[in-house]
Amino acid sequence: MGILMTIITVIYYLLIAAVCLILITNLIRERKWEKEILYIVVLMPFLLRLLRLK
């Protein structure tokens, strides 16, 4: 059962990394400061989870 949990954890962190990458690319492309703030607010929980912080 341990190897299954490891595989699920790796897949989970890969999905989180993909979402972070998408949000960062959208943040870089965005020109309106209101939407940039929104992207940063949405990105923070994903980055904290990716860095294994709560």
QUINOR-V445564 format. One record per backbone hydrogen bond with DSSP energy under -1.0 kcal/mol. CO is the residue of the C=O (numbers start at 1). NH is the residue of the N-H. E is the energy in kcal/mol with one decimal. If there is no record, write none. Layout:
CO/NH/E ; CO/NH/E
This chain:
1/5/-1.6 ; 2/6/-1.8 ; 3/7/-2.1 ; 4/8/-2.4 ; 5/9/-2.3 ; 6/10/-2.3 ; 7/11/-2.4 ; 8/12/-2.4 ; 9/13/-2.4 ; 10/14/-2.1 ; 11/15/-2.2 ; 12/16/-2.3 ; 13/17/-2.3 ; 14/18/-2.1 ; 15/19/-2.3 ; 16/20/-2.3 ; 17/21/-2.4 ; 18/22/-2.3 ; 19/23/-2.6 ; 20/24/-2.6 ; 21/25/-2.3 ; 22/26/-2.2 ; 23/27/-2.2 ; 24/28/-2.3 ; 25/29/-1.8 ; 26/30/-1.5 ; 32/36/-1.8 ; 33/37/-2.1 ; 34/38/-1.7 ; 35/39/-2.6 ; 36/40/-2.2 ; 37/41/-2.4 ; 38/42/-2.3 ; 39/43/-2.3 ; 40/44/-1.7 ; 43/47/-2.5 ; 44/48/-2.5 ; 45/49/-2.2 ; 46/50/-2.4 ; 47/51/-2.1 ; 48/53/-3.4 ; 49/52/-1.2
